[in-house]
Amino acid sequence: MLQQVTKVDHKLMLEKYEQFSQREKEIIFFARHALTNKEIAEKLGITSSVVKRHLTMVYKTFNITSRRRINLAMIMFQLEQLYPKQILQCKN
């Protein structure tokens, strides 16, 4: 599964991430920290169905299927930003 994430075009991923609304970015943050939809909804003062709708949009945008993949994709993106040369060597 990690290999799938490393094949992501991280520049494109960043562009997509930047297009998310502030609310979607907040939901991504909380989803990455293992909060349930209900917990996220309570923190943000919205319903869990709204959280689910936002997460569905995130999944479609990143072409992923789960919170775990959001986390892996964001970790790989962050690592590439910090250590671009090392990550490129690992991919080859």
C-alpha positions in Angstrom: 0.0 0.0 0.0 2.8 2.4 0.7 4.1 1.9 -2.8 0.8 3.2 -4.2 1.1 6.3 -2.1 4.7 7.0 -3.2 3.5 7.0 -6.8 1.3 10.0 -6.1 2.3 13.2 -8.0 2.9 15.2 -4.9 2.9 18.6 -6.7 -0.6 17.7 -8.0 -1.5 16.6 -4.5 -0.5 19.9 -3.0 -2.4 21.8 -5.7 -5.5 19.7 -4.9 -5.0 20.1 -1.1 -4.7 23.9 -1.5 -8.1 23.9 -3.3 -9.9 22.4 -0.3 -11.9 24.8 1.8 -10.7 25.6 5.3 -13.4 23.3 6.7 -12.2 20.4 4.5 -8.6 21.0 5.7 -9.8 20.9 9.3 -11.7 17.7 8.7 -8.5 16.2 7.1 -6.5 17.2 10.2 -8.9 15.6 12.6 -9.4 12.4 10.4 -5.6 12.0 10.3 -5.6 12.1 14.1 -8.1 9.1 14.2 -11.2 11.0 15.3 -14.5 9.5 14.3 -17.0 11.5 12.1 -19.0 12.1 15.3 -16.0 13.4 17.2 -15.0 15.7 14.3 -18.6 16.9 14.0 -18.7 17.8 17.7 -15.4 19.7 17.6 -16.5 21.7 14.5 -20.1 22.2 15.5 -21.5 20.4 12.4 -23.3 17.2 11.8 -21.5 13.8 11.2 -23.3 13.6 7.8 -21.6 16.9 6.8 -18.2 15.4 7.9 -18.9 12.3 5.9 -19.8 14.4 2.8 -16.5 16.4 3.1 -14.5 13.2 3.6 -16.1 11.7 0.5 -15.0 14.7 -1.5 -11.5 14.4 -0.1 -11.4 10.7 -1.0 -12.5 11.4 -4.5 -10.1 14.3 -5.0 -7.1 12.3 -3.8 -8.4 9.1 -5.5 -8.2 7.2 -2.2 -10.6 5.1 -0.2 -9.9 5.5 3.5 -8.6 7.7 6.3 -5.5 5.6 6.6 -4.7 6.5 3.0 -5.2 10.2 3.7 -2.7 9.8 6.5 -0.2 7.9 4.4 -0.5 10.3 1.5 -0.1 13.4 3.7 2.9 11.8 5.4 4.6 11.0 2.1 3.8 14.5 0.9 5.4 16.0 4.1 8.4 13.8 3.8 8.9 14.8 0.2 8.8 18.4 1.1 11.4 18.0 3.9 13.7 15.5 2.1 13.0 15.7 -1.7 16.3 14.2 -2.8 16.2 11.2 -0.4 12.6 10.4 -1.4 13.4 10.5 -5.1 16.3 8.0 -4.5 13.9 5.7 -2.6 11.4 5.8 -5.5 14.0 4.7 -8.1 
